[in-house]
Amino acid sequence: MGWIKACDLKSIGDGELLGVDIDKKEIMLINKNGKIYALDRICTHERADLSLGFLGENYVTCSLHLSQFDLETGKNLNPPAEKPLKTYKVKIEENAVYVMLE
């Protein structure tokens, strides 16, 4: 599939989470200190939208059962989630955020 535009860079301010649908995939973009991360948006424990969760230092917390996931690796950091989130490569070009879909 390749690089697909997810949003304009101005759509996601520092410290914000943004849910986007790209080619039938539910993805969450996170701007943490100017770095953009892209991970699956749905919690691996139950069907909760992580873009409605809480951003920590280097993790996102699910608002439903408080499972946490590492921004870089998608690794689950605590129960009840037992599986990691898929992560995606991100690039910024001409003030747009692109996500690599395989």
Helices and strands as residue ranges (DSSP letters): E 2-8, G 9-11, E 17-22, E 25-32, E 35-40, G 50-52, E 54-55, E 59-61, E 68-70, E 87-88, E 90-93, E 96-101
